[in-house]
C-alpha cells in the first residue's frame, strides 16, 4: 500500500506542476511535431467557412494586430 500511496503522490505532484506551468505561461497545449499545420491544414475541421465563434476570434485578433501596427513607435 505504501508503494501505491507514493506513486499516487508523485503523479499528483507531476500533474500539479504541469498545470501550474500551463496556467502561468498562458500558452495553448501543442504537440512537439507541429500537429495539424504539418499536414497542410489551416484548421481542425474540414468545413469551408469558420463558425461564428471562430470568426469573432479572428476579427478580434486582426483588430488587435491592426491597432498594434498603427500605434507602433519604431
VMD Tcl script that draws the C-alpha trace (Angstrom):
set ca {
  {0.00 0.00 0.00}
  {2.93 2.32 0.66}
  {4.07 1.96 -2.98}
  {0.61 2.90 -4.20}
  {0.50 5.97 -1.97}
  {4.00 7.08 -3.00}
  {3.22 6.57 -6.69}
  {-0.06 8.47 -6.37}
  {1.67 11.39 -4.64}
  {4.40 11.54 -7.31}
  {1.86 11.51 -10.16}
  {-0.24 14.15 -8.40}
  {2.82 16.39 -7.99}
  {3.77 15.99 -11.65}
  {0.24 16.80 -12.82}
  {0.04 19.78 -10.46}
  {3.40 21.07 -11.72}
  {2.33 20.79 -15.35}
  {-0.97 22.52 -14.56}
  {0.74 25.41 -12.82}
  {3.18 25.78 -15.71}
  {0.32 25.84 -18.20}
  {-1.63 28.43 -16.20}
  {1.39 30.70 -15.64}
  {2.58 30.70 -19.25}
  {-0.94 31.12 -20.71}
  {0.05 29.06 -23.74}
  {-2.08 26.60 -25.62}
  {-1.12 22.96 -25.43}
  {0.72 21.94 -28.60}
  {2.46 18.85 -29.80}
  {6.17 18.66 -30.44}
  {5.75 17.64 -34.08}
  {3.75 20.65 -35.27}
  {0.37 18.96 -35.37}
  {-2.21 19.95 -37.96}
  {-0.04 22.63 -39.58}
  {2.43 19.96 -40.72}
  {-0.40 18.23 -42.56}
  {-1.10 21.36 -44.62}
  {-4.39 22.09 -42.86}
  {-5.28 25.55 -41.57}
  {-7.90 24.37 -39.13}
  {-9.08 21.19 -37.44}
  {-12.41 20.92 -39.22}
  {-12.97 20.50 -42.93}
  {-15.83 22.98 -43.18}
  {-15.44 25.69 -45.86}
  {-16.39 28.56 -43.50}
  {-15.31 29.00 -39.89}
  {-18.04 29.10 -37.26}
  {-19.29 32.39 -35.78}
  {-17.19 31.99 -32.65}
  {-14.04 31.47 -34.74}
  {-14.92 34.44 -36.99}
  {-15.30 36.66 -33.92}
  {-11.96 35.48 -32.55}
  {-10.24 36.08 -35.89}
  {-11.75 39.58 -36.14}
  {-10.61 40.39 -32.61}
  {-7.07 39.20 -33.36}
  {-6.98 41.19 -36.61}
  {-8.21 44.35 -34.87}
  {-5.58 43.92 -32.17}
  {-2.82 43.46 -34.75}
  {-4.03 46.49 -36.69}
  {-4.06 48.60 -33.53}
  {-0.51 47.47 -32.69}
  {0.66 48.33 -36.21}
  {-0.96 51.78 -36.12}
  {0.48 52.64 -32.71}
  {3.97 51.33 -33.39}
  {6.71 53.66 -32.18}
  {9.61 52.27 -34.17}
}
mol new
graphics top color blue
foreach p $ca { graphics top sphere $p radius 0.5 }
foreach p [lrange $ca 0 end-1] q [lrange $ca 1 end] { graphics top cylinder $p $q radius 0.2 }
display resetview
